């Protein structure tokens, strides 16, 4: 599923004007297009220090869905990215940085 949705994205940026987390942070990684790129990296097995933060700060509000001319279901792609990340973590249980970052985000939500 993630590969199919990722391949549909043309990275036009129409989705970005509607994203509340992008507007509040001003950092492209927090926007829909940035999150799509993060999932693309995950599909290649690449995890960066900001991967967890970018994926788990998405509100899944679906505001990015309507303006997308390619019909990419970005929220569904973000959820798939989270699942990929979780699977990768389980495979590499020794990755304490990922675990620490996930715990930090959980505390921030409380």
Secondary structure as the mmCIF struct_conf table of DSSP 4:
data_model
#
loop_
_struct_conf.conf_type_id
_struct_conf.id
_struct_conf.beg_label_comp_id
_struct_conf.beg_label_asym_id
_struct_conf.beg_label_seq_id
_struct_conf.end_label_comp_id
_struct_conf.end_label_asym_id
_struct_conf.end_label_seq_id
HELX_RH_AL_P HELX_RH_AL_P1 UNK A 2 UNK A 8
HELX_RH_3T_P HELX_RH_3T_P1 UNK A 14 UNK A 18
HELX_RH_AL_P HELX_RH_AL_P2 UNK A 20 UNK A 25
HELX_RH_3T_P HELX_RH_3T_P2 UNK A 28 UNK A 30
BEND BEND1 UNK A 31 UNK A 31
HELX_RH_AL_P HELX_RH_AL_P3 UNK A 32 UNK A 43
TURN_TY1_P TURN_TY1_P1 UNK A 44 UNK A 45
TURN_TY1_P TURN_TY1_P2 UNK A 49 UNK A 50
HELX_RH_AL_P HELX_RH_AL_P4 UNK A 51 UNK A 56
TURN_TY1_P TURN_TY1_P3 UNK A 57 UNK A 57
HELX_RH_AL_P HELX_RH_AL_P5 UNK A 63 UNK A 66
TURN_TY1_P TURN_TY1_P4 UNK A 67 UNK A 67
TURN_TY1_P TURN_TY1_P5 UNK A 69 UNK A 70
HELX_RH_AL_P HELX_RH_AL_P6 UNK A 74 UNK A 91
TURN_TY1_P TURN_TY1_P6 UNK A 92 UNK A 94
HELX_RH_AL_P HELX_RH_AL_P7 UNK A 96 UNK A 109
#
